[in-house]
Amino acid sequence: MQTPDPMTGAGDQTGRSLSRLQLLAYGLMGLPLAAATLPVYILVPSYYAVELGLGLSAVGAVLFAMRLWDVVSDPLIGALSDRTRSRFGRRRPWIAAGAPLTAAGAWLLFSPGEDAGLVHLALSAFLLYLGWTMVMLPYSAWGAELSGDYYERNRITAAREGFVVAGTLVAAAAAALSGESERTTGLMAVGLFVVVLLPATALLMFRSVPDPPPDNRQRIDWRQGLDVLKQNRPFRRLIIAWLLNGVANGLPATLFLLYVDHHLKAPDKSGALLLTYFLLAIVGLPFWLWLARRYGKHRVWCAAMVWTCFWFSAAPFLGPGDVWLFAAVCVSTGIALGADLALPPSMQADAVDVDTAATGGAARTGLYFALWGMATKLSLALAVGLAFPGLEALGFDAAAAQDAAVGAVSNTTPLAWMYGFAPIVFKLGAIALVWRHPLGAADQADLRRRIEAEEQTDASR
């Protein structure tokens, strides 16, 4: 096998096995990228609305408007990064341009002055969202292109997603340690973390990880490309399953604090339980990679979802004081989260091979991962949109639940069932789609042979 040049990535990437250093260099950038996004969902809205006095409705409207920009930017940046021609590769220039925007947006958003208003919020959020998309989409596509091997893609995805979870923990810890009275300090700490670490990890990746050179094969027009995308059966099934599973994971994430605070009556344990959940996700990653090598990605992902359903089914039957029993739920479902993080994006990389083999042209990895990212964001939005209206429709009274903490009586049964049962419904739908996933190791190997034969034919012309 030809040895790739570390700067251009020239050489055969099909069966490439990355060294541990290269895996580390690739995955490490997920740490600051994750740290840059968690505060936007958890800390920024309340900080700008309450502490800076801008109002919940106004802040929510601004952040929602900025998020709508993703509908335009995601597919545009994904498609453009596929078409980029540069002596430095396709993905590296986009990350180099997007990293400073992300860092600047994070610093401006997380360290506003006392006189910061809605214009400051809008501009800084716009910079952060745009820069993050310019980095994350090429970064994900780059990982999918590092190897065409069915199993090696699991290692690459796991390296990235493991550091994403670690970045989430860093941001959560900064917020927790700062406390409500020092929220400004916590936000600034996260902003500084991103400003320093994002450029540093990007430089490390640029020097250590090959970026495949521009794909000069013929590109199909967008109408034909859309037809091929619609006919990509593995992709269709996978992205719908990913959406359903995303809602299933988003619902308990949205309701976690309510469940622990009001149903278990253990608000002082929420931080430790959440930390346990994410730590076990990292611990479980090697186990799921080992299983996937033996039994295939889609079957192992299904097994992990079934395991999660089993443990979530216990949540509605727990009650006040059952903290240790719920800790067992957090440990068990946290382990299964590792499969959710590593295996579906690896399967998505395989689905891109279906498209490349069908068109016989240049790979459209960036576009596919842009659609993947949009499905991820939609699942989070649906989870929030279903959780709170669903609780209200079922008769859960948050005010009464708050009073119950000091002695009043409140019915938290709707909360417990929404937290524990609703995710199972969505996961079962995902399992039904994935169980017969029509793209295993042998199928993907055949696709790679067809793609390589086409590449060799084009090169000889």
TIDREN-607972 format. One record per residue (C-alpha): x, y, z; residue in one letter. Coordinates in steps of 0.001 Angstrom, whole numbers, plus 500000, padded with zeros to 6 digits. Each point is the difference from the previous one (the first is absolute). Example, Ala and Ser with C-alpha at 12.3 -4.5 7.8 and 13.67 -1.06 7.14 Angstrom:
2
512300495500507800a/501370503440499340s/
//
This chain:
461
500000500000500000m/501269503441499116q/500870502103503030t/497925503201500121p/501710503339500230d/499135501495503433p/499141503426498548m/498156499167496776t/498716496558500891g/501112498707496609a/499894496251499825g/497556497160500440d/497722500551502995q/497750496960499497t/501458497583502476g/501982502474502044r/500387499273503709s/500788503116502014l/502599499964502736s/499010500836503553r/501675503387499650l/497987500757496878q/496781498898501691l/500819502260502934l/500864502900497715a/496764499577498055y/497679499447502959g/501408502684502285l/498383502871498108m/496601498654501083g/500843501207503523l/499853503781499386p/497240499625497389l/497723498362502570a/500973502469502705a/498999502852497676a/496448498723499488t/498716498732503368l/499838503446501690p/497917501341497092v/497234497557500895y/500256500057503789i/501646503182501309l/499811502767497398v/496185500367499757p/499441500527503722s/503138502132500390y/499058502478497281y/496301499952500867a/500235500308503779v/503407501312501038e/500345502412497076l/496278500766500085g/499208499437496312l/496912497868500607g/499255496330499313l/497868500565496911s/502475502357498318a/503011497789500719v/498143496893498872g/498927501693496768a/503551501142499194v/501555496591500643l/497248498268498012f/500528502387497067a/503738499332500054m/499356496259500065r/497788500309496915l/503134501057498135w/501174496381500288d/497308498981497526v/501894502023497393v/503587499679501190s/500142496244500680d/499293498645496489p/501820502922498369l/503226499513501960i/499771496218499693g/499674500165496214a/502675502693499605l/502517498094502092s/499469496998497704d/500899502179497014r/502989501785501530t/503247499622498067r/503136500868501912s/503549498783500353r/499149499564503686f/496988497749499358g/496237500473500086r/499229500260503706r/503048501695501504r/499352503480498455p/496454500112501355w/501097499073503512i/502821502541499849a/497493502716499051a/497286498902502420g/502093499488503148a/500757503737500540p/496329500874499434l/498938497359502521t/502512501197502576a/499040503658499503a/496296499226500201g/500462497928503155a/501989502720501733w/497562502777499071l/496972497913500937l/501385498648503285f/501630503208501238s/497571502842499259p/500317503363501677g/497347501258502356e/498569502181497229d/499726497155497466a/496644500000498227g/498088497961497447l/502230501188497148v/503084498675501835h/498193496719500652l/498934499652496362a/503408500806498499l/501997497816502389s/497573497071499625a/500136500383496218f/503806499869500049l/500024496963502274l/497396498062498011y/501579500814496627l/503541499220501146g/498920496812501760w/498251498757496845t/503045500868497860m/502103497860502332v/497701497166501028m/498647498933496612l/503404499722498249p/501409498476503194y/497368497229499987s/500364499429496258a/503790499868500385w/499612497214502549g/497782498018497638a/502623500313497249e/503018499008502102l/499331496335499317s/497690497979497815g/500244497016502337d/496716498954501628y/501516499454503454y/502677502705499985e/497236502568499633r/498716498917503418n/503345500904501615r/500097503383498288i/496445500902500981t/500510498785503558a/503124502157500359a/498051503098498957r/496851499314502011e/501916499036503122g/501614503433500073f/496634501606499223v/498638498455503194v/503108501162501862a/499431503538498713g/496427499854501205t/501278499021503436l/502499502883500023v/497285502553499261a/497592498454502501a/502687499937502701a/500909503649499406a/496370500975500395a/499510497881503104a/503156501161501748l/499289503666499363s/496567499845501604g/497066502247499206e/501545503009501746s/503153499728497841e/498429499022496680r/501990502706498215t/503264498400501115t/498887496573498821g/498996501262496564l/503244501931499564m/501988496908500998a/498297497941497304v/500553502783497457g/503709500148500826l/500202496208499806f/498623500092496446v/502171502945498910v/503198498239501106v/499268496369499212l/498142500159496677l/502869501514497966p/502528497792501797a/498119496763499270t/499360501081496405a/503732500557499450l/500798496618501538l/497517498312497690m/501304501851496931f/503529498769500671r/499151496419500987s/496943498896498015v/499830499634496198p/497286501967498224d/499097498247496727p/500791502120496935p/497251501573497859p/497861497430498214d/500281500934496325n/497532497448498702r/496940501230498149q/497180501453502084r/496361499378499241i/497497502855499827d/497799500689503009w/496831498464498494r/501696496680499326q/501730500222503362g/496668500481501752l/498567496933498239d/502982497888501072v/499679501268503571l/496298499072500085k/500819496500498745q/502709499453502618n/498040497530502113r/502609499496502764p/500266503776500444f/496219500491500109r/499496497340502645r/503019501104501992l/499213503721500147i/496394499359501065i/501232497590502674a/502562502605501099w/497249502594500258l/497781497698502078l/502853498972502263n/501007503658500367g/496522500842501266v/500186496986502314a/503265501273501487n/498900503635500004g/496835499421502025l/501704498688503176p/502783502562499565a/497413502788499959t/498089498565502966l/502979498768502025f/500144502852502511l/496221500040500450l/499979496237500606y/502835500043502534v/498855503189501762d/496252499376500198h/499401496272499583h/502996498605501867l/500144503055502312k/503804500020499739a/501066503311498419p/503392499860501693d/500798496733498173k/499237501166496449s/503571501115499213g/501588496740501136a/497421497925498145l/500485501948496776l/503781499760500291l/499705496243500531t/497852499637496891y/502479501739497687f/503087498406501538l/498560496538499417l/499382500908496357a/503750500483499561i/500796496845501978v/497609497944497861g/501428500998496616l/502692497253499738p/497437497345500959f/497625500971497156w/502858500156497495l/500993496461500962w/496444498750499631l/499517501772496664a/503075498300498579r/498529496619500926r/496327500486499175y/499701503035497707g/499138503623500667k/496254499983499515h/499268496931502121r/502170501259502851v/498374503442499866w/496600498290500195c/501163497966502980a/501132503186501760a/496622501636499372m/498164496935501349v/502240500115503087w/499147503666500499t/496264499314499637c/500222497336502691f/501553502387502510w/497815502962499110f/496941497849500654s/500926500065503706a/499948503815500252a/496207500446500283p/499888497619502974f/502629501772502095l/498999502545502603g/501334502510502530p/503272498841501502g/500770497327497391d/503249501701499085v/502171496892500018w/497568498113497797l/499946502915497594f/503801500094500117a/499917496438498643a/497796501273497160v/502497502796499283c/502944497591499993v/498299497487497711s/498559502491497526t/503221502008500068g/501941496959498848i/497537499545497136a/500435503642498970l/503463499046498774g/498398497890497252a/497678502874499041d/503003502280499613l/502405497766498075a/498017497631497783l/497342502062498141p/502462502594498584p/502243497132498897s/496989498427498252m/499325503383498406q/503498499950498476a/499152496610498474d/496753501417498581a/502020502677498194v/501772497174498150d/496608498947498591v/499618503470498495d/503563500090498628t/499653496573498386a/496620500913498494a/501169503264498440t/503458498821498988g/501153503524500721g/501519502005502816a/499002499154503560a/497410502292501579r/501014499316503595t/499605503604501148g/496447500243498677l/498967496750501663y/501428501036503348f/498282503373499659a/496664498181499736l/501072497855502958w/500702503132502029g/496623501494499097m/498281496812501175a/501936500232503282t/498842503580500594k/496420499130499031l/499915497122502471s/501078502318502842l/497369502547499018a/497299497314499841l/501010498662503414a/499528503415501600v/496815500600498022g/498508496702501164l/501223499942503601a/498467503105501545f/496677500106498115p/499705496261500628g/500453500464503740l/497412502751500041e/497536497864498041a/500506497133502456l/499250502289502947g/503417500568501490f/500093503211502051d/503550501316500354a/498985502568502619a/498353497334502161a/503035497768499562a/502213502837501218q/497803500449503077d/500124496259500632a/503701500304500712a/499092501858503177v/497142497799501105g/497057500424497626a/498581497091497994v/500528499799496258s/499302497363497362n/503232499437498071t/498788496809498315t/499633501733496595p/503595501205500288l/501264496514500876a/498171498379497082w/501052502681497541m/503610499613501169y/500094496193499954g/497359498781497532f/500008502532497151a/503659499342499054p/499234496282499710i/497310500666497372v/502420501936497802f/502852497534500491k/497786497093498984l/499262501839496770g/503729500462499404a/500675496320500744i/497347498927497474a/501755502031497296l/503573498997500842v/499596496276500728w/499877499112496300r/502422502720498937h/500996499001496437p/503704500820500245l/502307497646501858g/503754499472499852a/499918497864496847a/497695502422498192d/502178502977500897q/503165498185498894a/498369499345496617d/499114503694499708l/503591500993500713r/501256497654497268r/497596501591497514r/501044503514501029i/503707499172499742e/499499498437496566a/498237503138498812e/502777502185501427e/502651497958498193q/498023500219496747t/499735503782500300d/503711500299500826a/500988498038496885s/497992502224497634r/
//
